[in-house]
Amino acid sequence: MCNGKSLRSRASKVAAAAALALGVALGGQDAAAQVAVGAAGPPPLTRELAVATFDTAWTWIARSHYDSLFNGVDWDAVRTELRPRAERAATMDELRGVVSTMLARLGESHYVLIPGQVADAIEPGDVEPEAGAPGDVGLEVRLAGGGLVVWRVDADGPAAAAGIRTGWILDAIDGQPAAAGVDGVEALDGIERQRALTRFLMRTNQRLTGAAGSRVALKLRDGADRTVESTLVRRDTPGQSIQLGNLPAMIARVESARLAVDDGCVGVVRWNVWMVPVAPQIDRAIDASRDCRGIVLDLRGNPGGVAGMLIGVAGHFFAEPTTLGRLRSRTADLRFNANPRRVAPDGRPVQPYDGPVAILQDALSVSTSELFAGGMQATGRARIFGETSAGQALPAVASRLPNHDVLMYVVADATGPGGERFEGTGVRPDQDVPLRREDLLAGRDAALDAAIDWILRQRVGTVPRSKERP
């Protein structure tokens, strides 16, 4: 059973995971806001510190929001209303509530407040940070048919070893209902449902993580709806630990395969976050599929990262310089110009890949993943399969506030090459492939199957146009 301290710890870690899952297009910090924090943690809350923290957050947004009119929000009036509440805050949690209320007034993604202690050192799960390295059980869940289903099981993870299979329903995690809140998500419409679904799935998948070596008790229902209870020991999360600015460390992982098909192969490349240290792995994986009939880029569950990376990845697929989109701030206009990649990672001269390209996405494809997919779709260079993406595509920076919390705030608007805006709408797939439990129980990846089927129907040597329909 969790004690009060561990429950508070879990709540903070879930909040941090949600912030990470929004993605970061640009990293940054403000040195003037840095404070010296020793072993004792952040400074005690005083009236002066509370006001300085609120004023700093308000000012950063006032100076950096891409729209000087704040999309119709009277930003001065927000300060006049909420600053007295910040001044009266008696605890850090009360102050955070005031700042979060201020952020919510803008009604856009990528405005997130991360408690300082969480940003300093995050170890997912219900354990103290020093208890172990990040761990997981090798499974992910998604929403299908109104319930939580096991969507992905790593073949070499603890869940697979325990006999857990895709399509099973997850009912409880450590004795707590796993699907609490699903009805509320399902009752919403449009982008509100999309955003609530993204937050819900992030939170639930985060509950499955913890320190390597710790245990988590799961209650599931198998393919015959028989109850199965299993206690799993978390493994070391595979991948590379990467730190970006003031955000908590995250584990980056690149996977690839060459799937045999008639007359050749289809390359599949999947990476879980856009971080510069794994860019060479992505390049090598794409290069290894150069002789295949098509390439599938799997961005499902990818929460974003460094937006500039999409330029290099896209360069593998264009024979001429091509604009995938732009970032527009109040003072600058940056275009994502993909230049053809004519040198392989090992130095060989090559031509950009000219075969069919498919992209897989879902509700947890966020930020940079949306900018890349949307740009590839709008230029006609890729066809998208799966579900509508999260609709949370704004570039942001993460900076320290005077109370040592980290504020993620928007610095630009992001659009596709034709001015398409993905914030609030998401990237819609060319071929919608809903997640169905019966497919998962049968071991089928319906979105991947649809992508491969489309690739095999394309003529060799032609560049696909995503606007075409089968």
LOTOR-637257 format. One record per residue (C-alpha): residue number from 1; residue in three letters; chain; y, z, x. Coordinates in pm, whole numbers, plus 32768, in hexadecimal, padded with zeros to 4 digits. Last residue first. Example, Ala and Ser with C-alpha at 12.3 -4.5 7.8 and 13.67 -1.06 7.14 Angstrom:
// LOTOR-637257
{atom 2,'Ser','A',{7F96,82CA,8557}} {atom 1,'Ala','A',{7E3E,830C,84CE}} 
//
This chain:
// LOTOR-637257
{atom 470,'Pro','A',{8182,6B6E,7D81}} {atom 469,'Arg','A',{82F9,6BA6,7D67}} {atom 468,'Glu','A',{83FA,6B2B,7E5E}} {atom 467,'Lys','A',{851F,6C12,7EA8}} {atom 466,'Ser','A',{8473,6C97,7FDF}} {atom 465,'Arg','A',{8479,6B49,808E}} {atom 464,'Pro','A',{835F,6B1E,8183}} {atom 463,'Val','A',{838B,6A6A,82D2}} {atom 462,'Thr','A',{8285,695C,82F2}} {atom 461,'Gly','A',{8199,6933,841A}} {atom 460,'Val','A',{8056,695F,8358}} {atom 459,'Arg','A',{8080,6926,81E4}} {atom 458,'Gln','A',{808D,6A63,8119}} {atom 457,'Arg','A',{7F71,6ACB,8033}} {atom 456,'Leu','A',{7ED6,6BB2,8137}} {atom 455,'Ile','A',{801C,6C74,8155}} {atom 454,'Trp','A',{8029,6CAF,7FDD}} {atom 453,'Asp','A',{7EC8,6D3E,7FD9}} {atom 452,'Ile','A',{7F1D,6E19,8103}} {atom 451,'Ala','A',{804D,6EA8,8051}} {atom 450,'Ala','A',{7F8B,6EE4,7F11}} {atom 449,'Asp','A',{7E76,6F98,7FCF}} {atom 448,'Leu','A',{7F77,7070,8084}} {atom 447,'Ala','A',{8016,70D4,7F3B}} {atom 446,'Ala','A',{7EC3,7115,7E97}} {atom 445,'Asp','A',{7E39,71F2,7FAC}} {atom 444,'Arg','A',{7CD8,720B,7F24}} {atom 443,'Gly','A',{7BE8,7328,7F71}} {atom 442,'Ala','A',{7B51,731D,7E14}} {atom 441,'Leu','A',{7BE8,746F,7DC1}} {atom 440,'Leu','A',{7D39,73EC,7E39}} {atom 439,'Asp','A',{7D26,72BD,7D57}} {atom 438,'Glu','A',{7CC2,7391,7C2A}} {atom 437,'Arg','A',{7DE3,747F,7C6F}} {atom 436,'Arg','A',{7EE2,736C,7C4A}} {atom 435,'Leu','A',{801E,7340,7D1B}} {atom 434,'Pro','A',{80F8,7230,7C8B}} {atom 433,'Val','A',{8111,70E2,7D40}} {atom 432,'Asp','A',{825E,703B,7CF3}} {atom 431,'Gln','A',{8273,6EEB,7D9B}} {atom 430,'Asp','A',{83C8,6E87,7E1C}} {atom 429,'Pro','A',{840A,6FF9,7E50}} {atom 428,'Arg','A',{8553,7098,7DE8}} {atom 427,'Val','A',{8621,7131,7EFC}} {atom 426,'Gly','A',{86C5,726F,7E81}} {atom 425,'Thr','A',{87C5,7286,7D6B}} {atom 424,'Gly','A',{88A9,73AC,7DB8}} {atom 423,'Glu','A',{88F2,733D,7F1A}} {atom 422,'Phe','A',{8859,71E5,7F51}} {atom 421,'Arg','A',{899D,711F,7F40}} {atom 420,'Glu','A',{897B,6FA5,7F58}} {atom 419,'Gly','A',{8AA7,6F0D,800B}} {atom 418,'Gly','A',{89F6,6DC7,805C}} {atom 417,'Pro','A',{896F,6E3C,81AC}} {atom 416,'Gly','A',{890B,6F8F,8120}} {atom 415,'Thr','A',{89F2,70B7,80F8}} {atom 414,'Ala','A',{8A2C,7209,819A}} {atom 413,'Asp','A',{8B59,72E8,815F}} {atom 412,'Ala','A',{8BD2,73BD,827E}} {atom 411,'Val','A',{8C06,7520,8300}} {atom 410,'Val','A',{8B32,75EF,8212}} {atom 409,'Tyr','A',{8AF5,775F,8259}} {atom 408,'Met','A',{89DE,7835,82E7}} {atom 407,'Leu','A',{8A5D,7994,8323}} {atom 406,'Val','A',{89A4,7A78,8412}} {atom 405,'Asp','A',{89CB,7BF0,83F1}} {atom 404,'His','A',{8A5A,7CAA,851C}} {atom 403,'Asn','A',{8B5F,7D6D,8452}} {atom 402,'Pro','A',{8C6E,7C95,84F7}} {atom 401,'Leu','A',{8BC2,7B58,847A}} {atom 400,'Arg','A',{8AE0,7A8B,8558}} {atom 399,'Ser','A',{8ACF,7912,8523}} {atom 398,'Ala','A',{89DA,7816,8490}} {atom 397,'Val','A',{8A4C,76B0,8462}} {atom 396,'Ala','A',{8A0D,75CA,833D}} {atom 395,'Pro','A',{89BD,7465,82D9}} {atom 394,'Leu','A',{8989,7437,8160}} {atom 393,'Ala','A',{883E,73AD,80E4}} {atom 392,'Gln','A',{87B9,749C,7FDF}} {atom 391,'Gly','A',{872D,73B3,7ED4}} {atom 390,'Ala','A',{85CD,743C,7F03}} {atom 389,'Ser','A',{8510,72F3,7F15}} {atom 388,'Thr','A',{8489,7237,7DE9}} {atom 387,'Glu','A',{830E,721F,7DF2}} {atom 386,'Gly','A',{820C,714B,7EA4}} {atom 385,'Phe','A',{8234,6FF4,7F40}} {atom 384,'Ile','A',{835D,6F4F,7FED}} {atom 383,'Arg','A',{8369,6DE6,8061}} {atom 382,'Ala','A',{840A,6DA0,81AF}} {atom 381,'Arg','A',{84F4,6CA5,8255}} {atom 380,'Gly','A',{85B7,6C3F,8120}} {atom 379,'Thr','A',{8700,6CC3,81A9}} {atom 378,'Ala','A',{8717,6DB6,8085}} {atom 377,'Gln','A',{85B6,6E39,80BD}} {atom 376,'Met','A',{85DF,6E7B,8231}} {atom 375,'Gly','A',{872A,6F27,81EC}} {atom 374,'Gly','A',{869F,6FFD,80D4}} {atom 373,'Ala','A',{8571,7062,81A1}} {atom 372,'Phe','A',{8643,70BE,82CF}} {atom 371,'Leu','A',{8753,7176,820F}} {atom 370,'Glu','A',{864D,7228,813B}} {atom 369,'Ser','A',{8587,729E,8268}} {atom 368,'Thr','A',{86CE,730E,8307}} {atom 367,'Ser','A',{870D,73F2,81DB}} {atom 366,'Val','A',{85CD,7445,811F}} {atom 365,'Ser','A',{846C,73CD,80DC}} {atom 364,'Leu','A',{83E4,7500,8029}} {atom 363,'Ala','A',{83EA,7457,7ED2}} {atom 362,'Asp','A',{830C,7340,7F57}} {atom 361,'Gln','A',{830F,721F,804E}} {atom 360,'Leu','A',{822C,7111,80DC}} {atom 359,'Ile','A',{82CC,6FEC,8193}} {atom 358,'Ala','A',{8231,6E93,81B3}} {atom 357,'Val','A',{8278,6D90,82C2}} {atom 356,'Pro','A',{81F3,6C2C,82B8}} {atom 355,'Gly','A',{81E3,6B72,8404}} {atom 354,'Asp','A',{8303,6B17,84EA}} {atom 353,'Tyr','A',{82E4,6C23,85F7}} {atom 352,'Pro','A',{8403,6C01,86EB}} {atom 351,'Gln','A',{83A9,6B22,8814}} {atom 350,'Val','A',{831B,6BB6,8950}} {atom 349,'Pro','A',{8366,6BD3,8AC6}} {atom 348,'Arg','A',{8286,6CDB,8B61}} {atom 347,'Gly','A',{8332,6E16,8BE2}} {atom 346,'Asp','A',{822E,6F18,8B7A}} {atom 345,'Pro','A',{82F4,6F7C,8A43}} {atom 344,'Ala','A',{8307,6E0D,89DC}} {atom 343,'Val','A',{8442,6D42,8A21}} {atom 342,'Arg','A',{84E4,6C56,8927}} {atom 341,'Arg','A',{8555,6D58,8825}} {atom 340,'Pro','A',{8648,6C9E,8742}} {atom 339,'Asn','A',{878F,6D5A,8705}} {atom 338,'Ala','A',{87B5,6E32,85CF}} {atom 337,'Asn','A',{8920,6E75,8577}} {atom 336,'Phe','A',{8950,6FBA,84B8}} {atom 335,'Arg','A',{8AC6,6FA2,847E}} {atom 334,'Leu','A',{8BBC,70BB,84C0}} {atom 333,'Asp','A',{8D08,70D1,8404}} {atom 332,'Ala','A',{8DFE,71D9,8475}} {atom 331,'Thr','A',{8F13,72C2,8401}} {atom 330,'Arg','A',{8EAA,7354,82B3}} {atom 329,'Ser','A',{8D3E,730C,82FD}} {atom 328,'Arg','A',{8C7A,71D5,82A5}} {atom 327,'Leu','A',{8B19,71A9,8325}} {atom 326,'Arg','A',{8A91,704A,8305}} {atom 325,'Gly','A',{8962,6F80,82A8}} {atom 324,'Leu','A',{8840,6EB2,832C}} {atom 323,'Thr','A',{8912,6DB7,83ED}} {atom 322,'Thr','A',{8847,6CA7,8498}} {atom 321,'Pro','A',{8840,6C15,85F7}} {atom 320,'Glu','A',{8747,6AF4,85F1}} {atom 319,'Ala','A',{85CB,6AEB,8611}} {atom 318,'Phe','A',{85A7,6C2E,854D}} {atom 317,'Phe','A',{8473,6D0D,8537}} {atom 316,'His','A',{8461,6DDF,8675}} {atom 315,'Gly','A',{85D8,6E19,8665}} {atom 314,'Ala','A',{85A4,6EEA,852B}} {atom 313,'Val','A',{8512,7003,85FC}} {atom 312,'Gly','A',{8639,6FFF,86EC}} {atom 311,'Ile','A',{8741,7000,85DD}} {atom 310,'Leu','A',{8689,7108,850E}} {atom 309,'Met','A',{86AD,71FB,862F}} {atom 308,'Gly','A',{8823,721B,85F7}} {atom 307,'Ala','A',{87E0,72E6,84BE}} {atom 306,'Val','A',{8755,7412,8579}} {atom 305,'Gly','A',{867D,74D7,8487}} {atom 304,'Gly','A',{85DC,747A,833E}} {atom 303,'Pro','A',{84F8,7540,8257}} {atom 302,'Asn','A',{83BB,746C,8289}} {atom 301,'Gly','A',{82C4,74CE,8176}} {atom 300,'Arg','A',{8262,7365,813C}} {atom 299,'Leu','A',{82FA,728A,8249}} {atom 298,'Asp','A',{81C4,71B5,828C}} {atom 297,'Leu','A',{821F,7071,833E}} {atom 296,'Val','A',{811B,6F66,82EC}} {atom 295,'Ile','A',{80FB,6E3D,83D7}} {atom 294,'Gly','A',{806D,6CE7,8389}} {atom 293,'Arg','A',{7F71,6BE5,83FC}} {atom 292,'Cys','A',{7F41,6CA5,8541}} {atom 291,'Asp','A',{7F91,6C24,86A0}} {atom 290,'Arg','A',{80C3,6D04,86CD}} {atom 289,'Ser','A',{8009,6E3A,8659}} {atom 288,'Ala','A',{8007,6EE3,87B0}} {atom 287,'Asp','A',{817C,6E99,87CD}} {atom 286,'Ile','A',{81BE,6F65,8693}} {atom 285,'Ala','A',{80FF,708E,871F}} {atom 284,'Arg','A',{81A7,706D,8873}} {atom 283,'Asp','A',{8303,706C,87D6}} {atom 282,'Ile','A',{82B0,7198,86FA}} {atom 281,'Gln','A',{8234,7257,8829}} {atom 280,'Pro','A',{8370,71FC,88EB}} {atom 279,'Ala','A',{8446,727E,87C8}} {atom 278,'Val','A',{8395,73D1,87CA}} {atom 277,'Pro','A',{849F,7481,889E}} {atom 276,'Val','A',{85B7,73ED,87C6}} {atom 275,'Met','A',{855D,749B,8680}} {atom 274,'Trp','A',{852E,73F1,852F}} {atom 273,'Val','A',{8425,74CC,8489}} {atom 272,'Asn','A',{82C0,74AA,8408}} {atom 271,'Trp','A',{824B,736B,84AE}} {atom 270,'Arg','A',{8151,7272,8422}} {atom 269,'Val','A',{80EE,711E,84AB}} {atom 268,'Val','A',{7FE9,7042,8403}} {atom 267,'Gly','A',{7F86,6EF5,849E}} {atom 266,'Val','A',{7EC6,6DFD,83CD}} {atom 265,'Cys','A',{7DA8,6D45,8476}} {atom 264,'Gly','A',{7D07,6BF4,84AB}} {atom 263,'Asp','A',{7C70,6AD5,83E9}} {atom 262,'Asp','A',{7BF6,6BAA,82C8}} {atom 261,'Val','A',{7C69,6D10,82F4}} {atom 260,'Ala','A',{7C37,6E1D,83FE}} {atom 259,'Leu','A',{7D34,6F37,83F9}} {atom 258,'Arg','A',{7DEF,6F6D,853F}} {atom 257,'Ala','A',{7E65,70D6,8545}} {atom 256,'Ser','A',{7F97,71A6,8597}} {atom 255,'Glu','A',{800C,730E,8592}} {atom 254,'Val','A',{8154,73A2,8610}} {atom 253,'Arg','A',{81A0,7517,85F7}} {atom 252,'Ala','A',{82DB,75E7,8614}} {atom 251,'Ile','A',{82D4,7762,85EC}} {atom 250,'Met','A',{8422,7801,8595}} {atom 249,'Ala','A',{8507,78F5,8645}} {atom 248,'Pro','A',{860E,799D,8570}} {atom 247,'Leu','A',{875D,78EC,8552}} {atom 246,'Asn','A',{8887,793C,862E}} {atom 245,'Gly','A',{886D,7801,8703}} {atom 244,'Leu','A',{8722,774F,86D7}} {atom 243,'Gln','A',{85EF,77FF,8762}} {atom 242,'Ile','A',{849F,7750,8787}} {atom 241,'Ser','A',{833D,77D8,878D}} {atom 240,'Gln','A',{8245,76BC,87C6}} {atom 239,'Gly','A',{8114,768A,86EC}} {atom 238,'Pro','A',{7FEC,7747,8660}} {atom 237,'Thr','A',{8032,7888,859E}} {atom 236,'Asp','A',{7F65,7995,864A}} {atom 235,'Arg','A',{7E52,79E6,854F}} {atom 234,'Arg','A',{7E73,7AC3,841C}} {atom 233,'Val','A',{7D3F,7B89,83BA}} {atom 232,'Leu','A',{7CCF,7B33,825B}} {atom 231,'Thr','A',{7C60,7C10,813C}} {atom 230,'Ser','A',{7BB6,7B43,802D}} {atom 229,'Glu','A',{7B8B,7B6F,7EB8}} {atom 228,'Val','A',{7AF6,7A52,7DEE}} {atom 227,'Thr','A',{7B12,7A42,7C73}} {atom 226,'Arg','A',{7A4E,7926,7BD5}} {atom 225,'Asp','A',{7B24,780F,7B49}} {atom 224,'Ala','A',{7A13,7709,7B90}} {atom 223,'Gly','A',{7AE7,766E,7CA3}} {atom 222,'Asp','A',{7B2D,77C5,7D38}} {atom 221,'Arg','A',{7C15,78D2,7CB6}} {atom 220,'Leu','A',{7CD3,79A3,7DB1}} {atom 219,'Lys','A',{7D24,7B09,7E11}} {atom 218,'Leu','A',{7DA8,7B2B,7F72}} {atom 217,'Ala','A',{7DB6,7C5C,8055}} {atom 216,'Val','A',{7E85,7C36,8193}} {atom 215,'Arg','A',{7E2D,7CC8,82E5}} {atom 214,'Ser','A',{7EEB,7CE7,842A}} {atom 213,'Gly','A',{7E69,7C4D,856D}} {atom 212,'Ala','A',{7F8F,7B61,8598}} {atom 211,'Ala','A',{80BC,7BFB,84ED}} {atom 210,'Gly','A',{8103,7B7A,8392}} {atom 209,'Thr','A',{80F4,7A44,82BA}} {atom 208,'Leu','A',{806D,7A1E,8159}} {atom 207,'Arg','A',{81A8,7AB5,80C2}} {atom 206,'Gln','A',{826E,799A,8163}} {atom 205,'Asn','A',{81AE,789E,8093}} {atom 204,'Thr','A',{821E,7953,7F59}} {atom 203,'Arg','A',{838C,796B,7FBE}} {atom 202,'Met','A',{83A3,77FF,8024}} {atom 201,'Leu','A',{82F6,7793,7EE3}} {atom 200,'Phe','A',{83E5,785A,7E08}} {atom 199,'Arg','A',{851C,77E6,7EC1}} {atom 198,'Thr','A',{84B8,7677,7EA4}} {atom 197,'Leu','A',{8459,769F,7D36}} {atom 196,'Ala','A',{85A7,7745,7CE8}} {atom 195,'Arg','A',{865D,7627,7D91}} {atom 194,'Gln','A',{859E,751D,7CD2}} {atom 193,'Arg','A',{85B9,75D6,7B89}} {atom 192,'Glu','A',{8732,75EC,7BB1}} {atom 191,'Ile','A',{8736,747F,7C1D}} {atom 190,'Gly','A',{86AE,7409,7AD1}} {atom 189,'Asp','A',{8627,74FE,79D2}} {atom 188,'Leu','A',{85C4,766B,79CB}} {atom 187,'Ala','A',{84AE,770D,78FF}} {atom 186,'Glu','A',{83A7,76B6,7A05}} {atom 185,'Val','A',{8457,778C,7B08}} {atom 184,'Gly','A',{8468,78B7,7A20}} {atom 183,'Asp','A',{82FA,7892,79C7}} {atom 182,'Val','A',{82A0,788A,7B39}} {atom 181,'Gly','A',{8350,79D4,7B7C}} {atom 180,'Ala','A',{821C,7AA0,7BCD}} {atom 179,'Ala','A',{811B,79A6,7C4D}} {atom 178,'Ala','A',{8091,7A72,7D6E}} {atom 177,'Pro','A',{8056,7BB2,7CAD}} {atom 176,'Gln','A',{804F,7CDA,7D9F}} {atom 175,'Gly','A',{7F07,7D70,7E17}} {atom 174,'Asp','A',{7F37,7D07,7F7E}} {atom 173,'Ile','A',{7F78,7BA1,7F0B}} {atom 172,'Ala','A',{7F05,7B4C,7DAB}} {atom 171,'Asp','A',{7E9F,7A2A,7CCA}} {atom 170,'Leu','A',{7E79,7901,7DB6}} {atom 169,'Ile','A',{7DC8,77E4,7D04}} {atom 168,'Trp','A',{7CCE,7717,7DCB}} {atom 167,'Gly','A',{7D23,75A7,7DE6}} {atom 166,'Thr','A',{7CF7,7598,7F5D}} {atom 165,'Arg','A',{7BDA,766A,7FDE}} {atom 164,'Ile','A',{7B9E,77D0,804E}} {atom 163,'Gly','A',{7A4F,77F7,8100}} {atom 162,'Ala','A',{7AB0,7921,81D9}} {atom 161,'Ala','A',{7AB9,7843,830E}} {atom 160,'Ala','A',{7BA8,775B,8259}} {atom 159,'Ala','A',{7C92,787C,820F}} {atom 158,'Pro','A',{7C7F,78FF,8376}} {atom 157,'Gly','A',{7CF7,77B4,840A}} {atom 156,'Asp','A',{7C3F,7699,84BD}} {atom 155,'Ala','A',{7C37,759E,839E}} {atom 154,'Asp','A',{7D9A,75F5,8337}} {atom 153,'Val','A',{7DA6,7614,81BD}} {atom 152,'Arg','A',{7EB6,7566,80F5}} {atom 151,'Trp','A',{7F0D,756D,7F85}} {atom 150,'Val','A',{7E79,76B4,7F0B}} {atom 149,'Val','A',{7EF0,76C4,7DA5}} {atom 148,'Leu','A',{7FFC,7796,7D00}} {atom 147,'Gly','A',{8008,775E,7B8B}} {atom 146,'Gly','A',{80C5,7694,7A83}} {atom 145,'Gly','A',{7FF2,755D,7AB0}} {atom 144,'Ala','A',{8044,7549,7C20}} {atom 143,'Leu','A',{8127,7623,7CF4}} {atom 142,'Arg','A',{80E6,7623,7E69}} {atom 141,'Val','A',{8029,7700,7F5C}} {atom 140,'Glu','A',{7FF5,76FB,80D2}} {atom 139,'Leu','A',{7ECB,7760,81A5}} {atom 138,'Gly','A',{7E78,77B6,830C}} {atom 137,'Val','A',{7E72,7931,82FA}} {atom 136,'Asp','A',{7FB7,796D,83B3}} {atom 135,'Gly','A',{803C,7A25,84E1}} {atom 134,'Pro','A',{8180,7A70,8598}} {atom 133,'Ala','A',{814C,7B45,86D1}} {atom 132,'Gly','A',{80FB,7CB5,86B6}} {atom 131,'Ala','A',{8153,7E19,8654}} {atom 130,'Glu','A',{82A9,7E16,86FA}} {atom 129,'Pro','A',{834A,7D7B,85C8}} {atom 128,'Glu','A',{82CD,7E8A,84D7}} {atom 127,'Val','A',{81D8,7E12,83D4}} {atom 126,'Asp','A',{81DE,7D89,8270}} {atom 125,'Gly','A',{81EF,7C1C,82C4}} {atom 124,'Pro','A',{82C1,7B39,8397}} {atom 123,'Glu','A',{8339,7BB5,84EC}} {atom 122,'Ile','A',{84AD,7B74,8501}} {atom 121,'Ala','A',{8580,7BE9,8623}} {atom 120,'Asp','A',{86F8,7BD9,863B}} {atom 119,'Ala','A',{872B,7B11,84FA}} {atom 118,'Val','A',{8674,7C1A,8431}} {atom 117,'Gln','A',{873D,7D35,84CB}} {atom 116,'Gly','A',{887E,7C7B,847E}} {atom 115,'Pro','A',{883A,7C49,830D}} {atom 114,'Ile','A',{8840,7AD4,82B8}} {atom 113,'Leu','A',{894E,7A54,81CA}} {atom 112,'Val','A',{8918,78F5,8144}} {atom 111,'Tyr','A',{89F8,77D6,80D9}} {atom 110,'His','A',{891D,76A7,8123}} {atom 109,'Ser','A',{890F,7633,7FBB}} {atom 108,'Glu','A',{8A33,7601,7ECE}} {atom 107,'Gly','A',{8AC8,76BB,7DA4}} {atom 106,'Leu','A',{8C0C,771B,7E53}} {atom 105,'Arg','A',{8C24,7864,7D93}} {atom 104,'Ala','A',{8AD2,78CB,7E20}} {atom 103,'Leu','A',{8B6B,7909,7F77}} {atom 102,'Met','A',{8C5E,7A0B,7EEB}} {atom 101,'Thr','A',{8B46,7AC0,7E34}} {atom 100,'Ser','A',{8A82,7AC6,7F7C}} {atom 99,'Val','A',{8BAA,7B66,802B}} {atom 98,'Val','A',{8BC1,7C72,7F1E}} {atom 97,'Gly','A',{8A4B,7CB8,7F24}} {atom 96,'Arg','A',{8A50,7CCA,809F}} {atom 95,'Leu','A',{8B5B,7DD6,808A}} {atom 94,'Glu','A',{8A88,7E9F,7F96}} {atom 93,'Asp','A',{8959,7E7D,807C}} {atom 92,'Met','A',{8A27,7EEC,81A7}} {atom 91,'Thr','A',{8A82,802A,80EE}} {atom 90,'Ala','A',{8BB6,80CB,8050}} {atom 89,'Ala','A',{8C69,7F8A,7FEE}} {atom 88,'Arg','A',{8DCB,7FD6,7F76}} {atom 87,'Glu','A',{8E77,7EDA,805B}} {atom 86,'Ala','A',{8D76,7DD2,7FFA}} {atom 85,'Arg','A',{8DCC,7E0B,7E8B}} {atom 84,'Pro','A',{8F3F,7DED,7EDD}} {atom 83,'Arg','A',{8EF8,7C9D,7F8A}} {atom 82,'Leu','A',{8E47,7C0D,7E59}} {atom 81,'Glu','A',{8F5A,7BA5,7D69}} {atom 80,'Thr','A',{906E,7B44,7E5B}} {atom 79,'Arg','A',{8F74,7A8D,7F38}} {atom 78,'Val','A',{8EE9,79C6,7E13}} {atom 77,'Ala','A',{904F,7975,7DA6}} {atom 76,'Asp','A',{9098,78E1,7EFB}} {atom 75,'Trp','A',{8F5E,780A,7EE2}} {atom 74,'Asp','A',{8FBE,7773,7D93}} {atom 73,'Val','A',{8E7B,76AA,7D61}} {atom 72,'Gly','A',{8EB1,753A,7D05}} {atom 71,'Asn','A',{8DC4,74A1,7E02}} {atom 70,'Phe','A',{8E52,7582,7F14}} {atom 69,'Leu','A',{8FA7,74D5,7F05}} {atom 68,'Ser','A',{8FAC,749B,807E}} {atom 67,'Asp','A',{8E52,7401,805C}} {atom 66,'Tyr','A',{8D78,740D,8196}} {atom 65,'His','A',{8D82,7588,819F}} {atom 64,'Ser','A',{8DDF,75F5,8301}} {atom 63,'Arg','A',{8F28,76B3,82F6}} {atom 62,'Ala','A',{8F05,7767,81AA}} {atom 61,'Ile','A',{8D93,77A1,81F0}} {atom 60,'Trp','A',{8DD8,784A,833A}} {atom 59,'Thr','A',{8EF8,790B,829A}} {atom 58,'Trp','A',{8E27,799D,817F}} {atom 57,'Ala','A',{8D15,7A0F,826E}} {atom 56,'Thr','A',{8E11,7AA9,835C}} {atom 55,'Asp','A',{8ECD,7B56,8244}} {atom 54,'Phe','A',{8D90,7BF0,81B8}} {atom 53,'Thr','A',{8D1D,7C6F,830C}} {atom 52,'Ala','A',{8E76,7CF0,836A}} {atom 51,'Val','A',{8E96,7DA4,821C}} {atom 50,'Ala','A',{8D44,7E4D,8245}} {atom 49,'Leu','A',{8D8A,7EA7,83B0}} {atom 48,'Glu','A',{8ED8,7F46,8359}} {atom 47,'Arg','A',{8E46,800C,8238}} {atom 46,'Thr','A',{8D33,808A,831C}} {atom 45,'Leu','A',{8BC7,8028,8330}} {atom 44,'Pro','A',{8B0E,80AD,845F}} {atom 43,'Pro','A',{8AE1,7FAF,857A}} {atom 42,'Pro','A',{89A3,7EDC,8583}} {atom 41,'Gly','A',{8866,7F53,862F}} {atom 40,'Ala','A',{882D,8095,86F4}} {atom 39,'Ala','A',{8787,7FD2,880C}} {atom 38,'Gly','A',{88CE,7F2C,885D}} {atom 37,'Val','A',{89B3,7E49,879C}} {atom 36,'Ala','A',{8AF2,7DC9,883A}} {atom 35,'Val','A',{8BB0,7CFD,873E}} {atom 34,'Gln','A',{8BE6,7B86,8728}} {atom 33,'Ala','A',{8CE5,7B05,8630}} {atom 32,'Ala','A',{8DD5,7A7F,8733}} {atom 31,'Ala','A',{8CB8,79BB,87D2}} {atom 30,'Asp','A',{8C93,78E4,869B}} {atom 29,'Gln','A',{8B3D,7846,867D}} {atom 28,'Gly','A',{8A9B,76F3,8662}} {atom 27,'Gly','A',{8969,7623,8611}} {atom 26,'Leu','A',{8985,74E3,8545}} {atom 25,'Ala','A',{88A1,7460,8432}} {atom 24,'Val','A',{8800,75A9,83E3}} {atom 23,'Gly','A',{86E0,75C5,82EA}} {atom 22,'Leu','A',{86D0,7669,8195}} {atom 21,'Ala','A',{857A,76EC,81F3}} {atom 20,'Leu','A',{8613,77C3,82FD}} {atom 19,'Ala','A',{86E9,7877,8201}} {atom 18,'Ala','A',{85C1,78AD,811B}} {atom 17,'Ala','A',{84FC,793C,823E}} {atom 16,'Ala','A',{8617,7A2B,8284}} {atom 15,'Ala','A',{861D,7AA3,811D}} {atom 14,'Val','A',{84A4,7AD2,8126}} {atom 13,'Lys','A',{84CB,7B9E,8262}} {atom 12,'Ser','A',{85CE,7C80,81C2}} {atom 11,'Ala','A',{84F3,7CBB,8091}} {atom 10,'Arg','A',{83C6,7D05,816F}} {atom 9,'Ser','A',{8485,7E0C,8232}} {atom 8,'Arg','A',{84FC,7EB0,80F2}} {atom 7,'Leu','A',{8393,7EC0,807C}} {atom 6,'Ser','A',{8329,7F46,81D0}} {atom 5,'Lys','A',{8425,8060,81BD}} {atom 4,'Gly','A',{83C5,80BD,805B}} {atom 3,'Asn','A',{8252,80D6,80AD}} {atom 2,'Cys','A',{8162,7FB8,8079}} {atom 1,'Met','A',{8000,8000,8000}} 
//
